[in-house]
Amino acid sequence: NGEKGWFGWNKDEQLEALLNSRSSPTADYRVNIIPTSFGRRRTENRNQTFNVLAGFEGEIPGTDLTWDVVASHGQTTAKTNQFGYTSFQRWRTIMLAPNFGRNFAVTADNVYGATATCETGLSPLINPEDYSQDCRLATTVDLQLENRVRQYYVEANMHGGPFGLPYGELLLAAGAHYRENSIDFHADASSVEGATFYETVTGTFPQASTSGTTNVKEIYGELLIPLLNDLPFAEALNLELGYRFSDYASVGAVHTYKINGEYAPFDWLRFRGGYQKASRAPNLGELFTARTQTLQNSADGDPCSIDLRTRPFGYGNYSANPLDPSNPDDVGNPDAAQVRALCERMMTPEAVAAYYNDPDRVFPQLGFSVPALETGARALQEETATTYTIGGVVQSPSDSPWLSRLNLAVDYYNVTITDGIDLQGPDSVLRQCFSRIFNPSYELNEACQRIRRDDATGAIELIEVNYANLGRVETSGIDANLNWSVRFADVGVPVPGRVNASVDGAYIPAFKTTPDQAVIPLTDYTGSTGGGDVGTQAGPFEWKLLV
């Protein structure tokens, strides 16, 4: 028809000549297209937050104790609008119509169904800028997601000095607390994980809607006990004790406590140290994350491959690649036969034939990218942290105006987090299914049931991952702070004001993490760009100095 195509050639002659020049002129051919004429995809976020706080406070007659009662209600609503996405099925329906859908017109198959038209059609051989606007309307999808998070809490506190001791007044703090958190997430109806398997929106990962509520009831008490005071070589000696009992709807009863001490031989020198056990219960996201598809990387690769070469540290090769005892450099698995048998039980007979019996099949040797289905986990437990600290503070004993406001604080800390909550990766699920360490009898365990394989080809189609208490963190460091100031008037400068200077330094000799405390050894990421396991920040520094 003489019409010029997208590539500048005559569609009836030049394209036909190009296709006929192939060794198989009638073979299929592919044309890729990005419909930029319909506009770029964009996202619009709108957040609305409010918080209402009310309370009362007072004193207990005849004592030095004060009290307060506080209640709060807050809510955050986040709405996300996504524009410019495309319906794969609607686009495909138009393209499969005669002449790539030119003059396409349809009415849905029900009494009140919508109509749609596409005047120009969606031929991949014309300039997408020439597509008519009714084609855009017929294929474009705009999505809206809403996430609503609420928090209620009420607490009562009492603090003060109930009575005196020989070396000072005993200080008390005690109270009770109730907190409730909830989440209500609504996915767009056109991209719902588990539902919109036919009508697919390109460029998005489907999400399911979710909702959930969790709460905690707590009581706590703290004491500051003066043991010595105003004595030679004992300007002050104090003991601080604290205890908290928490009853979580998610993990049950949790006990935390602290023991801190402070010793000042002189008024200008003070030593301090302590030990505490803390905990963190799983949050709303870790408990109730909606089923969400993502694309993740597996460094281990598909264990069903009979040519897999990867040997993750702590596991070795746990694939169906058989070990060659005669080759000392062989990377195979001595349990390869058991792994293959497990793989075949996870596949259909057709998939087994396609995966293992195709003579032309090239088995993967390394890692790969795999679709993953993320979801929250209701069976999580709390993660626990133990902390040791010791340090001191030196306040300048000099009366000189140049030195009287000079002080130095140095503290050492050591923190260990166990049962850290983190999102599993695909490799974690693969290891729990195929590795002898987790599955010595090679049964179809819970992890294996989260690996979905294609019924026809046997390839991994999807891996379900969720949050688990697998992480561990060990870190230690030294923090130092030097402060100095001088008032101009004190040093004979007749102007108001002062000069302040502060130096903060930190040294971290170790920052070790592991995503799997049962098997994988800790890795020290200090001074590197790696890390990030168990919710920690990647790239921990070794030295830091701020002036």
C-alpha positions in Angstrom: 0.0 0.0 0.0 3.0 2.3 -0.1 2.8 3.2 3.6 6.1 3.7 5.3 6.7 1.6 8.4 8.4 2.3 11.6 11.8 1.3 10.2 11.5 3.5 7.2 10.9 0.7 4.7 7.9 -0.2 2.5 6.0 -2.8 4.5 4.8 -4.8 1.4 8.1 -4.9 -0.4 11.2 -4.2 1.8 9.9 -6.2 4.8 8.9 -9.1 2.7 12.3 -9.1 1.0 14.1 -9.0 4.3 12.1 -11.9 5.6 12.5 -13.9 2.4 16.3 -13.5 2.7 16.4 -15.8 5.7 17.2 -19.5 5.5 13.7 -20.2 6.6 11.5 -17.5 5.0 8.3 -18.7 6.7 9.8 -18.9 10.2 8.3 -16.7 12.9 9.9 -13.3 13.6 9.7 -10.9 16.5 9.3 -7.2 16.6 9.7 -5.4 20.0 7.9 -2.2 20.8 7.8 0.3 23.6 4.5 2.3 23.4 6.0 5.6 24.5 3.3 7.5 22.6 0.9 6.5 25.3 3.0 8.4 27.9 5.6 7.4 30.4 4.6 5.5 33.4 4.5 7.6 36.5 3.6 7.3 40.2 1.9 9.8 42.5 2.0 9.4 46.3 -0.3 11.1 48.7 0.1 10.7 52.5 -2.2 11.9 55.2 -1.3 11.6 58.9 -3.0 12.7 62.1 -2.4 12.0 65.8 -4.6 12.9 68.8 -2.9 12.9 72.2 -4.6 13.6 75.6 -3.4 13.1 79.2 -3.6 14.0 82.8 -0.8 14.5 85.4 -0.6 15.1 89.1 1.1 14.4 92.4 0.5 11.9 95.1 -0.2 13.8 98.3 2.3 13.4 101.1 5.0 12.0 98.8 7.5 13.2 96.2 5.8 11.0 93.6 4.2 12.3 90.5 1.9 10.5 88.0 0.6 10.9 84.5 -1.9 9.1 82.2 -1.6 9.5 78.5 -3.8 8.1 75.6 -3.1 8.5 71.9 -4.7 7.6 68.6 -2.9 8.1 65.3 -3.4 7.1 61.7 -1.4 7.3 58.5 -3.1 6.8 55.1 -0.8 6.4 52.1 -2.4 6.4 48.6 -0.4 5.5 45.6 -1.7 6.2 42.1 0.2 4.6 39.2 -0.5 5.9 35.6 0.4 4.8 32.2 0.5 1.0 32.6 -0.7 -1.4 30.0 -3.1 -4.4 30.0 -1.2 -7.3 28.4 -4.4 -9.2 27.5 -6.2 -6.2 26.0 -3.2 -5.3 23.9 -2.9 -8.9 22.8 -6.6 -9.1 21.9 -6.4 -6.1 19.6 -3.1 -7.2 18.0 -4.6 -10.6 17.2 -7.6 -9.1 15.5 -7.4 -8.7 11.7 -4.9 -6.1 10.4 -3.5 -5.8 14.0 -6.8 -4.5 15.2 -7.3 -1.6 12.7 -10.9 -0.3 13.2 -11.2 -2.6 16.1 -14.6 -2.4 18.0 -16.0 -4.6 20.7 -18.7 -4.7 23.4 -18.1 -6.9 26.4 -20.1 -10.1 26.7 -22.7 -9.0 29.2 -25.7 -6.7 29.3 -23.9 -3.7 30.8 -20.5 -4.4 29.3 -18.1 -1.6 28.3 -17.3 -0.9 24.7 -13.8 -0.2 23.2 -12.5 0.9 19.9 -9.0 1.2 18.3 -9.0 3.0 15.0 -5.4 2.7 13.9 -4.8 -0.8 15.4 -1.6 -1.7 17.2 0.6 -2.9 14.3 4.2 -3.1 15.5 5.3 -2.1 12.0 4.1 1.5 12.2 5.3 4.4 14.3 3.8 4.1 17.8 3.3 7.9 17.7 0.6 7.2 15.1 -1.5 5.1 17.4 -4.9 6.7 17.9 -6.1 7.8 21.4 -8.9 5.3 21.5 -6.3 2.6 21.3 -4.6 4.1 24.3 -7.9 4.2 26.2 -8.6 0.6 25.3 -5.2 -0.8 26.6 -4.1 1.6 29.4 -4.5 0.7 33.1 -4.2 3.1 36.0 -3.8 1.6 39.4 -4.5 2.8 42.9 -3.2 1.3 46.1 -4.1 2.3 49.7 -2.3 1.5 52.9 -3.8 2.5 56.2 -1.8 2.1 59.5 -3.3 2.9 62.9 -2.0 3.0 66.4 -3.8 3.3 69.7 -2.0 3.4 73.1 -2.7 4.2 76.7 -0.1 4.3 79.4 0.2 5.3 83.1 3.4 6.3 84.7 4.6 7.1 88.2 8.0 8.5 89.1 9.8 10.2 92.0 11.5 9.5 95.3 9.3 7.3 97.6 11.8 7.5 100.5 15.4 8.3 101.5 18.4 6.0 102.0 21.6 6.7 104.0 23.4 8.1 100.9 20.6 9.7 99.1 17.0 9.4 97.9 15.8 6.2 96.2 14.4 7.1 92.8 11.5 5.1 91.3 9.8 4.9 87.9 7.0 2.4 87.2 4.1 2.1 84.8 1.9 0.1 82.6 1.3 0.4 78.8 -1.1 -1.0 76.2 -0.6 -0.5 72.5 -2.5 -1.7 69.5 -1.3 -1.5 65.9 -3.2 -2.4 62.8 -2.7 -2.4 59.0 -5.2 -2.4 56.2 -3.7 -2.6 52.7 -5.9 -2.7 49.5 -4.3 -3.7 46.2 -5.7 -2.5 42.9 -8.3 -4.9 41.6 -6.5 -5.1 38.2 -3.2 -6.4 39.7 -4.0 -8.8 42.6 -1.7 -11.7 43.4 -3.8 -14.9 43.5 -6.7 -13.4 41.4 -5.7 -11.5 38.2 -3.9 -14.4 36.6 -5.7 -13.7 33.2 -5.8 -9.9 33.1 -2.1 -9.0 33.5 -0.8 -5.5 34.0 2.6 -5.2 32.4 5.4 -3.6 34.4 4.0 -4.3 37.9 4.4 -7.0 40.5 1.0 -8.2 41.6 0.1 -7.7 45.3 -2.6 -9.2 47.4 -4.7 -7.1 49.9 -4.0 -7.7 53.5 -5.0 -6.6 57.0 -4.0 -7.5 60.5 -3.8 -6.3 64.1 -1.4 -6.9 66.9 -1.2 -5.6 70.5 1.0 -5.7 73.5 0.4 -5.2 77.3 3.4 -4.1 79.4 4.4 -3.3 82.9 7.8 -1.9 83.9 9.8 -0.7 86.9 13.1 1.1 87.3 15.1 1.9 90.5 18.1 4.3 90.9 19.8 3.3 94.2 22.5 5.5 95.8 24.9 3.2 97.5 27.6 5.7 98.4 27.8 9.5 98.3 30.2 12.3 99.2 32.9 10.1 100.7 36.7 10.0 100.1 37.3 8.3 96.8 33.6 7.7 96.5 31.9 10.9 95.3 29.0 8.8 94.1 28.2 5.1 93.6 24.9 4.4 92.1 23.1 1.2 90.9 20.3 1.3 88.3 17.9 -1.6 87.9 15.2 -2.0 85.4 12.7 -4.7 84.4 9.9 -4.9 81.8 7.3 -7.6 81.2 5.6 -7.6 77.8 2.7 -9.8 76.6 2.5 -9.6 72.8 -0.4 -11.0 70.9 2.1 -12.2 68.3 4.9 -13.8 70.3 3.5 -14.1 73.9 5.4 -13.2 77.1 8.8 -11.5 76.9 11.1 -10.5 79.8 13.7 -7.7 79.4 15.9 -6.1 82.0 19.0 -3.9 82.6 21.7 -3.5 85.3 23.8 -0.4 85.1 26.3 1.0 87.5 28.0 4.4 88.0 31.1 5.1 90.1 32.6 8.6 90.6 35.8 8.6 92.8 36.0 12.4 92.3 33.6 15.0 91.1 35.5 15.3 87.9 35.9 11.6 87.0 33.1 9.1 86.5 33.0 5.5 85.3 29.9 3.8 84.0 28.9 0.4 82.6 26.1 -2.0 82.4 24.4 -5.1 80.9 21.0 -5.2 79.3 18.8 -7.7 77.5 16.3 -6.2 75.0 13.9 -7.7 72.5 12.0 -6.7 69.4 8.7 -8.4 68.4 7.9 -8.7 64.7 6.3 -5.6 63.3 3.2 -5.3 61.1 5.1 -5.7 57.9 6.9 -8.8 59.0 3.7 -10.3 60.2 1.2 -9.2 57.6 3.0 -8.4 54.4 0.7 -9.1 51.5 1.6 -11.8 49.0 3.8 -9.8 46.6 5.6 -11.0 43.5 9.2 -9.8 43.1 12.3 -10.9 41.0 15.2 -12.0 43.2 18.6 -13.4 42.6 19.7 -16.9 43.6 23.5 -17.3 43.9 23.2 -21.0 44.5 21.3 -21.9 41.3 18.7 -24.6 40.7 19.7 -27.7 42.8 17.9 -30.0 40.3 20.5 -29.3 37.6 22.9 -32.2 37.0 25.7 -29.7 36.0 25.4 -27.1 38.8 28.9 -25.9 39.9 28.1 -23.6 42.8 29.3 -24.5 46.3 27.9 -22.0 48.9 30.0 -21.7 52.0 28.8 -23.9 54.8 26.8 -26.1 52.5 28.9 -27.2 49.6 27.3 -28.4 46.4 23.9 -29.7 47.4 22.6 -30.3 43.8 21.8 -33.3 41.6 25.3 -32.9 40.1 26.9 -36.3 40.9 30.4 -36.4 42.5 33.2 -38.0 40.6 35.4 -39.7 43.3 38.2 -40.1 40.8 38.6 -36.4 40.3 39.8 -34.5 43.4 38.8 -31.2 41.9 35.2 -32.3 41.2 32.5 -30.0 42.5 29.7 -32.6 42.6 27.4 -33.7 45.4 27.8 -37.2 47.0 24.0 -37.1 47.7 23.2 -36.2 44.1 21.0 -39.3 43.6 18.8 -38.4 46.6 18.5 -34.8 45.4 17.5 -35.9 41.9 14.9 -38.3 43.3 13.5 -35.4 45.4 13.5 -33.2 42.3 11.6 -35.8 40.3 9.0 -36.1 43.0 8.4 -32.3 42.8 7.9 -32.5 39.0 5.1 -33.9 36.8 6.1 -37.0 34.6 6.1 -34.7 31.6 8.4 -32.2 33.3 10.8 -35.0 34.4 11.1 -36.1 30.8 11.6 -32.6 29.5 14.0 -31.6 32.2 16.3 -34.7 32.4 15.7 -36.7 29.2 16.1 -34.0 26.5 19.5 -34.7 24.9 19.7 -31.1 23.7 19.1 -29.6 27.2 21.9 -27.3 28.6 21.8 -27.6 32.4 22.5 -24.4 34.3 25.8 -24.2 36.1 25.5 -21.0 38.1 23.0 -18.8 39.9 20.0 -17.2 38.2 17.2 -14.7 38.7 13.9 -16.3 39.9 10.4 -14.9 40.6 9.7 -14.9 44.3 6.5 -14.6 46.2 7.0 -12.6 49.4 4.6 -12.9 52.3 4.5 -12.2 56.0 4.9 -14.9 58.6 2.6 -15.3 61.6 4.8 -17.8 63.4 7.7 -15.5 64.1 9.3 -15.1 67.5 11.0 -12.1 69.0 14.6 -11.2 68.2 16.8 -10.7 71.3 19.8 -8.4 71.9 22.3 -8.5 74.7 24.5 -5.4 75.3 27.5 -4.8 77.5 28.9 -1.3 78.0 31.7 0.3 79.9 33.1 3.8 79.8 34.0 6.9 81.6 33.5 10.7 81.6 36.3 13.2 82.6 35.2 16.8 83.4 38.1 19.2 83.5 39.1 19.9 87.2 40.8 23.2 86.2 39.3 26.5 87.2 40.8 28.2 84.2 38.1 29.8 82.0 39.9 28.2 79.0 39.6 24.7 80.4 36.7 24.6 82.9 34.2 23.6 80.2 36.3 20.8 78.7 35.0 17.3 79.0 35.7 13.9 77.4 33.5 10.8 77.3 34.7 7.4 76.1 32.5 4.3 76.0 33.0 0.7 74.8 29.9 -1.4 73.7 29.4 -5.0 72.6 26.0 -6.0 71.1 24.8 -9.4 70.0 21.4 -9.9 68.2 20.1 -13.5 67.9 17.1 -14.8 66.1 17.1 -11.7 63.9 14.0 -11.3 61.8 14.8 -11.0 58.1 13.2 -11.7 54.8 14.4 -15.1 53.4 16.0 -15.2 50.0 15.4 -17.9 47.4 18.6 -19.7 48.4 17.4 -20.0 52.0 14.3 -22.0 50.8 16.4 -24.0 48.4 18.8 -25.1 51.1 16.1 -26.0 53.5 14.6 -28.3 50.9 17.6 -29.9 49.2 20.5 -29.7 51.7 21.2 -32.6 53.9 21.8 -30.2 56.8 18.1 -29.2 56.9 16.5 -32.2 55.1 18.6 -35.3 55.9 15.9 -37.7 54.8 15.2 -35.8 51.6 11.4 -35.6 52.1 8.9 -33.2 50.5 9.1 -30.9 53.5 7.5 -27.5 54.0 10.3 -25.7 52.2 10.0 -28.0 49.1 6.3 -27.2 49.0 7.2 -23.5 48.5 9.1 -24.2 45.3 6.8 -24.2 42.3 8.1 -25.9 39.1 6.7 -25.6 35.6 4.4 -28.6 34.8 5.8 -28.8 31.3 9.5 -28.0 31.5 10.4 -28.7 35.2 12.1 -25.3 35.5 11.6 -23.3 38.7 8.6 -21.1 38.2 8.3 -19.4 41.6 9.7 -19.6 45.1 7.7 -18.5 48.1 9.8 -16.6 50.6 8.8 -15.1 54.0 10.2 -13.6 57.1 12.1 -15.9 59.5 14.2 -15.8 62.7 17.4 -16.8 61.1 19.7 -13.8 61.4 22.5 -13.0 63.8 24.5 -9.8 64.4 27.7 -9.3 66.5 29.2 -5.9 66.7 31.4 -3.9 69.1 33.0 -0.5 69.1 34.3 2.6 70.9 32.5 5.9 70.9 34.3 9.1 72.0 33.1 12.7 72.5 35.2 15.7 73.3 33.4 19.0 74.1 34.9 22.4 74.8 33.5 25.9 75.1 34.6 29.3 76.5 32.6 32.5 77.1 34.1 35.6 75.7 33.4 37.6 78.9 35.3 35.0 81.0 38.5 35.5 78.9 38.4 39.3 78.8 36.7 39.7 75.5 34.0 42.4 75.9 31.4 40.8 73.6 28.5 38.6 74.4 28.4 34.9 73.4 30.7 31.9 73.5 32.7 29.6 71.3 31.8 25.9 71.2 33.7 23.0 69.7 32.8 19.3 69.6 34.6 16.2 68.2 32.8 12.9 67.8 34.8 9.8 67.0 33.9 6.1 66.5 35.9 3.0 66.0 34.1 -0.3 65.0 36.6 -3.2 65.1 33.9 -5.7 64.2 30.5 -5.7 62.5 29.6 -9.3 61.8 26.3 -10.6 60.4 24.8 -13.8 59.0 21.4 -14.3 57.3 21.4 -17.9 58.6 22.8 -18.4 62.1 22.3 -22.2 62.0 24.8 -22.8 59.3 26.4 -19.8 57.7 29.3 -18.4 59.7 29.4 -14.7 60.6 31.0 -12.4 58.0 32.7 -9.2 59.2 31.7 -6.4 56.9 33.6 -3.6 58.8 35.1 -1.1 56.4 33.5 -2.7 53.3 30.5 -1.9 51.1 28.8 -5.2 51.9 26.5 -6.4 54.5 22.9 -5.3 55.1 21.7 -8.6 56.6 19.1 -8.7 59.3 17.9 -5.2 58.7 21.4 -3.6 59.3 22.8 -0.9 57.2 25.2 -2.0 54.4 28.7 -0.7 54.3 29.6 -0.2 58.0 32.5 2.1 58.5 35.6 1.3 60.6 36.5 4.8 61.6 34.4 7.9 61.8 35.4 11.4 62.9 33.0 14.4 63.0 34.2 17.9 64.0 
